[in-house]
Amino acid sequence: MTALSAISRSMPEFVFSVTALNSPFPRFPSISNPCLPFFLAVIWQCVAVFGRRECTHPDEKMMNGELIATSHVDVQALVSYLEHDDRPTIVLDVEYNIIASNNAYQRHFGVEGKQHVGSKCFKVSHGYAVPCDQAGELCPMRKAFDSHAAERVLHIHHTPRGPEHVDVELRPILDRQGQVVAYVERLITVDIASAQPQKQGLVGVSPSFKEALSALQRAAPSPIPVLLQGESGTGKELFARALHMGSPRSKAPLVVVDCTGLSESLFESELFGHEKGAFTGALSKKIGLAEAAHGGTLFLDEIGDVPLSMQVKLLRLIESGSFRPVGSLRTIHSDFRLVVATHKPLRDMVELGTFREDLFYRISAFPIVLPPLRERIDDLPLLIESHLQRIAPGSRAEIDEAALKRLMLYSFPGNIRELKNILERARLFSDDGIVREKDLPTNVTGPVSQHKRSNRNSQSLKNMAHVLNGFEGSRAELAKELGISERTLYRRLQVLEGDR
């Protein structure tokens, strides 16, 4: 079924009225045939409005920039825009039915032999039996229905290649009374992260991960400075690399500056470079990392450790892109995109006077909070499989159900870095490549987590059962008491129920 025939059959009571806003189509000739109804032509830069057939006279001309089209020629010309758009696009009615799609959608998301036109979008995209908002996901259709405005959300879609992260942008179509009658949905695959195990890059499917990934996806194409905030071991450098790879500067270098433990003189020399003989030991000229990042991305890791005396020079570099190497009178200009990261509370440091306020506002234009691993329980199977692939490439590396269940009850104070260390150790204790519960360290398998970082976060299976039995509040209150999200609580309760 073509997009045109699908549209024509779907809503015979409607004709199309489009208010052109930078419309790519020329003005159509006079309308002559009112008997060929149609539903929609997808014009992303236009605002589409629908009216009942009896409300729109066929001889109505262009008025106030409004075009009424009912002839087959007009319809075919409009629908051709959908077919020639190289971005996957579908048209939906208010009952979640896919009523039209373009070739790009079929190429990216279609399955040979399966018809998606006429199917529910939530079944095609996610395999759900109910709409996304009833399955625990954010539903852009529901939000757009309420807001009457475009909505954007990050989803995981089923594709012939397996599950993939997809950036969904949805626009509602209104009738003359201002009621939503349809939607146009554009889908863009997110290449900077994976919903499947992989040896490199970002991996995850949990709500907290998708929230951070959605922010990253929005920021990546922009030159805006990004501040990555998260506990140690949450993968800040991986996110910085993903930002770089998703930017127009991806073919230029990503230069990493580790600000931890650098003295003032060493930091200045590393960042700005130095001339030969500038100080004792400067036996040759050295290019600074700021200059090396020209055309690419400069990533300042743990910026909270930059000495206060150096912060004014760093501010000048960020504001002007200019600096002088140590021992030089010449000024060098470097064009770079700035990404910084820290595990420290910079706002508190500003209040204490240990971090400059003007520098803070310069670097925090677009903050992204990276979730700790204890808030990413849904990601553990993916992360474990991905890390095992890296640890033992080409060899058997698996984890049994009991070991996985035990890890899902652990709170990981060291986050992903700790998970990697646990798996590397366990793999060495495994004789057949299968990680079992006996191969895990005692602080993971013990009756009570032995780390004391947070009493509320270190709930073992028995502790959680004890708290659950004695708690009389709501699930949200219980999650708050345990210091975890409701989603994490739900997942851990599933594990708990399975062990009973």
C-alpha positions as CSV (number, residue, x, y, z in Angstrom):
1,M,0.0,0.0,0.0
2,T,1.4,3.4,-1.0
3,A,1.5,6.3,1.4
4,L,-1.1,8.1,-0.8
5,S,-3.5,5.2,-0.8
6,A,-3.1,4.6,2.9
7,I,-3.8,8.3,3.5
8,S,-6.8,8.4,1.2
9,R,-8.4,5.3,2.8
10,S,-7.7,6.3,6.4
11,M,-9.8,9.5,6.9
12,P,-12.2,10.1,4.0
13,E,-14.1,12.8,5.9
14,F,-11.2,15.2,5.8
15,V,-9.7,17.6,3.3
16,F,-6.3,19.2,3.8
17,S,-5.6,22.9,4.5
18,V,-2.0,24.0,4.9
19,T,-0.8,27.4,6.1
20,A,2.5,27.7,4.4
21,L,5.5,28.7,6.5
22,N,8.5,28.5,4.2
23,S,6.7,25.9,2.2
24,P,8.8,24.1,-0.3
25,F,5.9,23.8,-2.7
26,P,4.8,26.4,-5.3
27,R,1.2,27.7,-5.2
28,F,-1.2,25.2,-6.7
29,P,-3.6,26.1,-9.5
30,S,-7.3,26.5,-8.9
31,I,-8.9,23.6,-7.2
32,S,-11.3,21.8,-9.5
33,N,-12.2,18.4,-8.0
34,P,-13.7,18.3,-4.5
35,C,-14.4,14.6,-4.7
36,L,-11.0,13.3,-4.0
37,P,-10.5,13.6,-0.2
38,F,-7.2,13.1,1.4
39,F,-5.6,13.2,4.8
40,L,-2.2,14.7,4.9
41,A,1.0,15.7,3.1
42,V,4.0,15.8,5.3
43,I,5.6,19.2,5.1
44,W,7.8,19.6,8.1
45,Q,8.1,23.4,7.8
46,C,4.4,23.9,7.5
47,V,1.5,24.0,9.9
48,A,-1.3,21.7,8.7
49,V,-4.9,22.2,9.6
50,F,-7.9,20.0,8.8
51,G,-11.6,20.7,8.2
52,R,-14.7,18.7,7.4
53,R,-15.5,18.5,3.8
54,E,-18.7,20.4,4.1
55,C,-16.8,23.2,5.9
56,T,-14.5,23.9,3.0
57,H,-15.9,25.1,-0.3
58,P,-14.0,23.6,-3.3
59,D,-13.8,27.0,-5.1
60,E,-12.1,28.6,-2.1
61,K,-9.0,30.4,-3.3
62,M,-5.7,31.3,-1.5
63,M,-6.7,33.5,1.4
64,N,-4.3,34.9,4.0
65,G,-1.6,32.5,3.0
66,E,-3.9,29.5,3.3
67,L,-4.1,26.8,0.7
68,I,-7.0,24.3,0.3
69,A,-6.1,21.4,-1.9
70,T,-8.4,18.5,-2.9
71,S,-7.4,17.4,-6.3
72,H,-5.4,14.2,-6.9
73,V,-2.6,16.2,-8.5
74,D,-2.3,18.5,-5.5
75,V,-2.3,15.6,-3.1
76,Q,0.3,13.6,-5.1
77,A,2.6,16.7,-5.2
78,L,2.3,17.2,-1.4
79,V,2.7,13.5,-0.5
80,S,5.8,13.3,-2.7
81,Y,7.6,15.4,-0.1
82,L,7.1,12.6,2.3
83,E,8.5,10.1,-0.1
84,H,11.6,12.2,-1.0
85,D,12.5,13.1,2.5
86,D,15.7,11.1,3.4
87,R,14.7,11.1,7.1
88,P,12.5,8.3,8.4
89,T,9.0,9.8,8.8
90,I,5.6,8.3,9.6
91,V,2.0,9.7,9.9
92,L,-0.1,8.6,12.8
93,D,-3.8,9.1,13.7
94,V,-5.0,9.8,17.2
95,E,-5.6,6.0,17.9
96,Y,-1.8,5.3,17.5
97,N,-2.3,3.8,14.0
98,I,0.5,4.2,11.4
99,I,-1.4,5.5,8.3
100,A,1.5,6.4,6.1
101,S,5.3,6.1,6.0
102,N,8.1,7.0,3.6
103,N,10.8,4.9,2.0
104,A,13.4,6.0,4.5
105,Y,11.3,4.7,7.3
106,Q,10.9,1.3,5.6
107,R,14.7,1.1,4.9
108,H,15.7,1.9,8.5
109,F,12.9,0.3,10.6
110,G,10.9,-1.9,8.3
111,V,11.0,-5.7,8.3
112,E,10.7,-7.5,5.0
113,G,7.3,-9.2,4.7
114,K,5.8,-7.3,7.5
115,Q,3.2,-4.5,6.9
116,H,3.5,-1.6,9.4
117,V,0.9,0.7,7.8
118,G,-2.3,0.1,9.7
119,S,-0.5,-1.2,12.7
120,K,-0.2,0.4,16.2
121,C,3.0,2.4,16.5
122,F,3.7,1.1,20.0
123,K,3.6,-2.5,18.7
124,V,5.7,-1.8,15.7
125,S,8.3,0.3,17.5
126,H,8.5,-1.4,20.9
127,G,6.6,-4.7,20.7
128,Y,4.2,-3.4,23.4
129,A,0.6,-4.4,23.7
130,V,-0.4,-1.0,25.1
131,P,0.7,2.6,24.4
132,C,4.1,3.7,25.7
133,D,2.8,5.8,28.6
134,Q,1.0,2.7,29.9
135,A,4.2,0.6,29.6
136,G,6.3,3.0,31.7
137,E,7.7,5.0,28.9
138,L,7.3,8.7,28.0
139,C,4.8,9.0,25.1
140,P,5.3,12.0,22.8
141,M,1.8,11.6,21.4
142,R,0.2,12.0,24.8
143,K,2.3,15.0,25.5
144,A,1.7,16.6,22.1
145,F,-2.1,15.9,22.5
146,D,-2.1,17.9,25.7
147,S,0.3,20.7,24.7
148,H,-0.7,21.0,21.0
149,A,3.0,21.6,20.4
150,A,5.9,19.6,19.0
151,E,7.5,17.1,21.4
152,R,10.8,15.3,21.4
153,V,11.8,12.1,23.3
154,L,14.4,9.4,23.2
155,H,13.1,5.9,22.7
156,I,14.4,2.5,22.1
157,H,12.9,1.0,18.9
158,H,13.0,-2.5,17.5
159,T,14.8,-2.6,14.2
160,P,16.1,-5.4,11.9
161,R,19.5,-4.8,13.5
162,G,18.1,-5.2,17.0
163,P,17.1,-2.5,19.6
164,E,18.4,1.0,18.8
165,H,18.2,4.4,20.5
166,V,16.0,6.7,18.4
167,D,15.5,10.4,18.7
168,V,11.7,10.9,18.1
169,E,10.3,14.3,17.1
170,L,6.6,14.5,16.8
171,R,4.3,17.3,15.6
172,P,0.6,17.4,16.1
173,I,-1.8,18.3,13.3
174,L,-4.8,20.4,14.3
175,D,-8.3,20.8,12.7
176,R,-10.0,24.2,12.4
177,Q,-11.4,23.9,15.9
178,G,-7.9,23.4,17.3
179,Q,-8.3,19.7,18.0
180,V,-5.5,17.2,17.3
181,V,-6.5,14.9,14.5
182,A,-3.1,13.4,13.5
183,Y,0.7,13.5,14.0
184,V,3.8,13.6,11.9
185,E,6.7,11.7,13.5
186,R,10.3,11.9,12.4
187,L,12.8,9.4,13.7
188,I,16.6,9.7,13.8
189,T,18.8,6.8,14.9
190,V,21.2,7.8,17.7
191,D,24.6,6.4,16.7
192,I,26.6,7.6,19.8
193,A,25.1,5.0,22.1
194,S,23.9,1.4,21.8
195,A,21.0,-0.5,23.3
196,Q,22.9,-3.8,22.7
197,P,26.2,-5.1,24.1
198,Q,29.3,-3.7,22.4
199,K,33.0,-3.6,23.2
200,Q,33.3,0.2,23.0
201,G,31.2,3.3,23.6
202,L,28.1,4.0,25.6
203,V,25.7,1.2,26.4
204,G,22.4,1.4,28.3
205,V,18.6,1.2,28.2
206,S,17.6,2.4,31.7
207,P,15.5,5.6,32.1
208,S,18.2,7.5,33.9
209,F,20.7,6.6,31.1
210,K,18.3,7.6,28.4
211,E,17.7,10.9,30.2
212,A,21.4,11.7,30.1
213,L,21.7,10.4,26.5
214,S,18.8,12.6,25.4
215,A,20.6,15.6,26.8
216,L,23.8,14.5,25.1
217,Q,22.0,14.1,21.8
218,R,20.7,17.6,21.9
219,A,24.0,19.2,22.9
220,A,26.4,17.2,20.6
221,P,25.7,19.2,17.4
222,S,26.0,22.5,19.2
223,P,29.1,24.5,20.1
224,I,27.7,25.1,23.6
225,P,30.1,24.3,26.5
226,V,29.0,21.1,28.3
227,L,29.5,20.3,32.0
228,L,29.4,16.6,32.8
229,Q,28.5,16.0,36.5
230,G,28.6,12.6,38.2
231,E,30.3,10.4,40.8
232,S,33.7,8.9,40.1
233,G,33.5,6.0,37.8
234,T,30.2,6.9,36.0
235,G,31.9,7.2,32.6
236,K,32.4,10.9,32.1
237,E,35.2,10.5,29.6
238,L,33.0,8.1,27.5
239,F,30.2,10.7,27.5
240,A,32.8,13.3,26.5
241,R,33.9,11.1,23.6
242,A,30.3,10.6,22.5
243,L,29.7,14.3,22.6
244,H,32.8,14.8,20.4
245,M,31.8,12.0,17.9
246,G,28.3,13.5,17.6
247,S,29.6,17.0,16.8
248,P,30.7,18.6,13.5
249,R,34.2,18.5,14.9
250,S,34.3,14.7,15.1
251,K,37.1,14.4,12.5
252,A,39.4,16.7,14.5
253,P,41.1,15.6,17.7
254,L,39.5,15.1,21.1
255,V,42.2,16.3,23.6
256,V,41.8,15.2,27.2
257,V,43.4,17.2,30.0
258,D,43.4,15.4,33.4
259,C,43.3,18.3,35.9
260,T,43.8,16.0,38.9
261,G,46.9,16.5,41.0
262,L,48.5,19.1,38.7
263,S,50.4,21.9,40.3
264,E,49.9,25.5,39.0
265,S,53.1,25.5,37.0
266,L,52.5,22.0,35.6
267,F,48.9,22.7,34.7
268,E,49.9,25.9,32.9
269,S,52.7,24.1,31.0
270,E,50.4,21.2,30.0
271,L,47.5,23.4,28.9
272,F,49.4,26.3,27.2
273,G,52.7,24.7,26.3
274,H,56.1,26.3,26.8
275,E,59.2,27.6,25.0
276,K,62.6,26.1,25.1
277,G,64.3,27.2,28.3
278,A,61.2,28.7,29.8
279,F,62.0,26.9,33.1
280,T,64.4,24.4,34.5
281,G,64.0,21.2,32.5
282,A,62.3,22.8,29.5
283,L,64.9,21.4,27.1
284,S,62.7,21.9,24.0
285,K,59.6,23.7,22.9
286,K,56.3,22.0,23.7
287,I,52.9,22.6,22.1
288,G,50.1,23.0,24.7
289,L,47.0,20.8,24.8
290,A,44.8,23.9,24.1
291,E,46.6,24.4,20.8
292,A,46.5,20.7,20.0
293,A,42.7,20.8,20.4
294,H,42.4,23.5,17.6
295,G,39.4,22.5,15.4
296,G,38.3,19.8,17.8
297,T,37.2,19.3,21.4
298,L,39.1,20.2,24.6
299,F,38.0,18.0,27.5
300,L,39.0,19.2,30.9
301,D,38.4,16.2,33.2
302,E,38.0,16.9,37.0
303,I,37.9,20.7,36.5
304,G,37.1,21.1,40.1
305,D,40.8,20.3,40.9
306,V,42.2,23.3,38.9
307,P,44.1,25.5,41.3
308,L,42.3,28.7,42.1
309,S,45.2,30.8,40.9
310,M,45.0,29.2,37.5
311,Q,41.3,29.6,37.1
312,V,41.5,33.2,35.8
313,K,43.9,32.1,33.0
314,L,41.5,29.3,32.2
315,L,38.6,31.7,32.1
316,R,40.5,33.9,29.7
317,L,41.3,31.0,27.4
318,I,37.6,29.9,27.4
319,E,36.3,33.4,26.7
320,S,38.8,34.5,24.0
321,G,40.3,31.2,22.8
322,S,43.7,33.0,23.1
323,F,46.7,32.2,25.4
324,R,50.4,32.6,25.6
325,P,52.8,29.7,26.1
326,V,55.0,29.7,29.2
327,G,58.0,31.8,28.4
328,S,56.6,33.3,25.2
329,L,55.4,36.8,24.2
330,R,53.4,35.6,21.2
331,T,49.6,35.0,21.5
332,I,48.1,31.9,20.0
333,H,44.5,31.4,19.1
334,S,42.8,28.0,19.3
335,D,39.3,27.2,18.1
336,F,37.9,24.4,20.2
337,R,34.6,23.1,21.6
338,L,34.8,22.9,25.4
339,V,33.6,19.9,27.5
340,V,34.4,19.7,31.2
341,A,33.7,17.1,33.9
342,T,33.7,16.9,37.7
343,H,32.5,14.8,40.6
344,K,32.7,17.8,42.9
345,P,29.8,20.1,43.9
346,L,31.0,23.2,42.0
347,R,28.1,25.4,43.3
348,D,29.1,24.6,46.8
349,M,32.8,25.4,45.9
350,V,31.7,28.8,44.5
351,E,30.0,29.5,47.8
352,L,33.1,28.5,49.7
353,G,35.3,30.7,47.5
354,T,37.4,27.7,46.1
355,F,36.0,28.0,42.6
356,R,35.4,31.2,40.6
357,E,31.8,32.1,40.0
358,D,32.4,33.6,36.6
359,L,34.3,30.4,35.5
360,F,31.4,28.3,36.8
361,Y,28.9,30.1,34.7
362,R,31.1,29.9,31.6
363,I,31.5,26.1,31.8
364,S,28.0,25.2,32.9
365,A,25.9,26.5,30.0
366,F,24.6,22.9,29.4
367,P,25.0,20.6,32.4
368,I,24.4,16.9,32.1
369,V,24.1,14.7,35.2
370,L,25.4,11.2,34.7
371,P,23.5,8.6,36.8
372,P,25.4,6.4,39.3
373,L,25.3,2.7,38.5
374,R,22.9,2.0,41.4
375,E,20.4,4.0,39.4
376,R,21.0,1.9,36.2
377,I,20.0,-1.5,37.4
378,D,18.3,-2.2,34.0
379,D,21.7,-1.6,32.3
380,L,23.6,-4.2,34.3
381,P,23.1,-7.2,32.0
382,L,24.2,-5.1,29.0
383,L,27.1,-3.6,30.8
384,I,28.3,-6.9,32.1
385,E,28.1,-8.6,28.7
386,S,29.9,-5.6,27.1
387,H,32.7,-5.7,29.7
388,L,33.1,-9.4,29.4
389,Q,33.5,-9.0,25.7
390,R,36.3,-6.5,26.3
391,I,38.0,-8.5,29.0
392,A,38.1,-11.8,27.0
393,P,37.8,-11.1,23.3
394,G,37.4,-14.3,21.3
395,S,37.1,-16.4,24.5
396,R,34.1,-17.7,26.4
397,A,33.0,-15.1,28.9
398,E,29.5,-15.4,30.5
399,I,27.8,-14.8,33.8
400,D,25.3,-17.2,35.4
401,E,21.9,-16.1,36.8
402,A,22.8,-16.3,40.4
403,A,25.9,-14.1,40.0
404,L,23.9,-11.6,37.9
405,K,21.2,-11.5,40.5
406,R,23.7,-10.8,43.3
407,L,25.3,-8.0,41.3
408,M,21.9,-6.4,40.8
409,L,21.4,-6.1,44.5
410,Y,24.8,-4.4,45.0
411,S,25.0,-0.6,45.1
412,F,28.4,-0.1,43.4
413,P,30.0,2.8,45.2
414,G,32.7,2.8,42.6
415,N,30.2,2.7,39.8
416,I,31.1,1.3,36.3
417,R,34.8,1.3,37.2
418,E,34.1,-0.9,40.2
419,L,32.0,-3.2,38.0
420,K,34.8,-3.6,35.5
421,N,37.3,-4.5,38.3
422,I,34.8,-7.0,39.8
423,L,34.4,-8.7,36.5
424,E,38.1,-8.8,35.7
425,R,38.8,-10.5,39.1
426,A,35.9,-12.9,38.8
427,R,37.0,-13.9,35.2
428,L,40.4,-14.9,36.6
429,F,38.7,-17.2,39.2
430,S,36.5,-18.8,36.6
431,D,37.9,-22.0,35.1
432,D,35.4,-22.4,32.3
433,G,34.7,-18.7,31.4
434,I,31.4,-18.6,33.3
435,V,31.4,-16.1,36.2
436,R,29.5,-17.6,39.1
437,E,28.5,-16.2,42.5
438,K,31.5,-17.9,44.2
439,D,33.8,-15.9,41.9
440,L,32.5,-12.6,43.1
441,P,34.3,-10.7,46.0
442,T,33.0,-11.0,49.5
443,N,31.9,-7.4,49.7
444,V,29.4,-8.2,46.9
445,T,28.3,-11.6,48.2
446,G,28.3,-10.9,51.9
447,P,25.0,-10.7,53.9
448,V,25.5,-6.9,54.2
449,S,27.4,-4.7,51.8
450,Q,30.6,-3.9,53.6
451,H,31.1,-0.4,52.1
452,K,29.7,2.3,54.3
453,R,29.3,5.1,51.7
454,S,25.6,5.2,52.4
455,N,23.7,3.1,54.8
456,R,20.5,3.6,52.8
457,N,22.2,2.6,49.5
458,S,23.8,-0.6,50.9
459,Q,20.7,-2.7,51.2
460,S,21.4,-6.4,50.7
461,L,18.6,-8.9,49.9
462,K,17.9,-9.5,53.6
463,N,18.0,-5.8,54.5
464,M,15.7,-4.8,51.8
465,A,13.2,-7.6,52.8
466,H,13.4,-6.3,56.4
467,V,12.7,-2.7,55.3
468,L,9.9,-3.8,53.0
469,N,8.1,-5.8,55.7
470,G,8.3,-2.9,58.2
471,F,7.5,-0.1,55.9
472,E,4.0,1.4,55.7
473,G,4.4,4.2,53.2
474,S,4.1,4.4,49.4
475,R,6.6,2.9,46.9
476,A,7.9,6.4,46.3
477,E,8.5,7.0,50.0
478,L,10.2,3.6,50.2
479,A,12.5,4.4,47.3
480,K,13.4,7.7,49.0
481,E,14.1,5.9,52.2
482,L,16.5,3.5,50.5
483,G,18.1,6.3,48.5
484,I,17.2,4.8,45.1
485,S,14.8,5.6,42.3
486,E,11.3,4.0,42.0
487,R,12.5,2.2,38.9
488,T,15.5,0.7,40.7
489,L,13.3,-0.2,43.6
490,Y,10.9,-2.0,41.3
491,R,13.7,-4.0,39.7
492,R,15.2,-5.0,43.0
493,L,11.8,-6.0,44.3
494,Q,11.5,-8.3,41.2
495,V,14.8,-9.9,42.1
496,L,13.7,-10.2,45.8
497,E,10.4,-11.8,44.8
498,G,12.2,-14.3,42.5
499,D,14.4,-15.5,45.5
500,R,11.4,-16.2,47.8
